[in-house]
Amino acid sequence: MQRRDFLKSTSLFAATLAAGQASAFNLWKSAANKRVALVGTGVRGSSLWGKNLVENYGEEVTFVGLCDINPGRLETVREYMGVDCPTYTDFDKMVSETRPEWVIVTTMDSTHSEFIIKSLEAGVNVITEKPMTTDAEKCQAILDAQKKTGGEVLVTFNYRHSPHNTAIKQLLHDDRVGKVTSVDFHWYLNVYHGASYFRRWHAYVENSGSLWVHKATHHFDLLNWWVGATPVEVTAYGALEHYGKNGPFRGASCRTCDHKAECPYFWDITKDKRAMELYVDNEEYDGYIRDSCVFREDIDIWDKMSAQILYDNGVVVNYSLTTYSPYEGYRIAFNGHDGRIDSWEDIPYQRGEYNEEEQADLHKAEMSFGKEETPTEFHEIIVHENFEPDFESIKVPKYRYGHGGGDRRMLDYLFVKPDAADPLGHMAGTRDGALSVLIGVAARKSLAERRTVRIDELVKV
Ligand SMILES: NC(=O)c1ccc[n+]([C@@H]2O[C@H](COP(=O)([O-])OP(=O)(O)OC[C@H]3O[C@@H](n4cnc5c(N)ncnc54)[C@H](O)[C@@H]3O)[C@@H](O)[C@H]2O)c1
């Protein structure tokens, strides 16, 4: 393809995707108290989108129905949330009987598209958890359904809302290092949080799209938002070298395992009251084993991932995701014509301390919400302009709970001040949802076919 044709087709692709989001979330802004129904009463659905909304956003939201395929978990969660709305194992029945204005989708990733599309077709708008979906076909079907129905789909990218990530966006928006030409972005999941994906439904591409989609959708969305451009090509490498079939032994679940004493990944679910109530007490209904072995032979997702991404404005990204690091954190750097921005989260030797217990609890803190602690630490962003001997160190308050403070800020944005201006574009819709997923889908295809994959090969517009 000639360069001119390449640019033309790329910008056409971007423009058509953007059209699906042009409504600027007007439907969302119009309703004061929203009648919502929620599908997927697992940990995220029952906590952030469940009990938390009931307790902290009761004036803005009324629950009219709850749905899950697991009737036991459904009942546990209805009580946990303290609501008396009807519960359903049949989504269509819930929508037709309760007539919600909005459906909140918090089910297993690969099922999101079904509920997004059914809602849109029933004239109901959607708030969906990330990832919007897990493959190109489902992505296409969502984009088509939204175009056909004119409904609204909000994709809840909470990471955008953390003060740290917002401050990085602001610096780029303010053009502090001139035109950005390349980005280095490396994300480390520790041996607790990283391993947790290999215990759960996430361990199969069929369910989660792999961590290229389930986890990296957060990172690719941040990149797309920070860089402010459309991804066009992806070249990826990856392997499963640590978990799954690589383990020296295995068992049916941690609870029943013969290798408890010798396995560094042994997790005693019986000590986690909430996990017992949500999952173990309801195993009889769906057979879902929440403390499955991280060394199951049939695990088919990657545990080492690395990609190069080219954007339509020429930016090149070097990205990697590690799933068995001693610590949890990230590093990012933006190289611009006029300087460089560096930042990082939670690198122990830069914080001056390493705490194993804290590492084990980090993910729990990330998933907790409600308490907005007074920050005692800060994140640092370094802005170093070319030919300047001094660099600027910008300190941003650090919040440990609710995804770096992103969850609370996102919900306030959504529910308390939906009419507020959005100068940095924090709100995300199907375009953002699609592009962040499609980078991961392109990475999977690149690995399978050992070649560079164009994003517009995946979704036809
Ligand atoms: N934004 C974030 O930071 C964040 C954090 C955690 C989870 N999530 C997202 O939230 C979603 C739920 O994750 P989770 O950790 O709560 O998982 P989970 O396993 O605890 O809950 C998923 C629930 O969906 C139900 N379910 C599965 N298939 C269904 C179907 N076909 N119909 C109805 N119900 C079905 C399951 O029974 C379960 O109750 C995922 O998409 C995940 O990516 C986002």
The ligand as an ORCA input file, in Angstrom:
! r2SCAN-3c Opt
* xyz 0 1
  N     -12.228     -1.590     35.923
  C     -11.602     -2.369     36.778
  O     -10.614     -1.979     37.342
  C     -12.139     -3.760     37.033
  C     -11.770     -4.467     38.186
  C     -12.281     -5.754     38.356
  C     -13.121     -6.307     37.412
  N     -13.461     -5.589     36.307
  C     -14.347     -6.175     35.275
  O     -15.592     -6.525     35.870
  C     -16.116     -7.690     35.243
  C     -16.441     -8.719     36.322
  O     -15.249     -9.111     36.960
  P     -15.251     -9.779     38.415
  O     -13.877     -9.693     38.908
  O     -16.372     -9.229     39.194
  O     -15.553    -11.303     38.042
  P     -16.451    -12.345     38.844
  O     -16.104    -13.676     38.328
  O     -16.357    -12.092     40.297
  O     -17.931    -11.955     38.410
  C     -18.471    -12.209     37.153
  C     -19.952    -12.549     37.351
  O     -20.557    -12.677     36.051
  C     -21.432    -13.808     36.118
  N     -21.646    -14.283     34.741
  C     -20.754    -14.903     33.948
  N     -21.327    -15.182     32.761
  C     -22.595    -14.709     32.820
  C     -23.692    -14.694     31.918
  N     -23.586    -15.235     30.687
  N     -24.853    -14.124     32.300
  C     -24.967    -13.575     33.547
  N     -23.970    -13.569     34.461
  C     -22.800    -14.129     34.105
  C     -20.728    -14.803     37.023
  O     -21.622    -15.758     37.550
  C     -20.164    -13.864     38.102
  O     -21.079    -13.681     39.162
  C     -15.068     -8.170     34.252
  O     -15.425     -7.772     32.966
  C     -13.799     -7.461     34.683
  O     -12.936     -7.178     33.609
  C     -12.994     -4.320     36.121
*
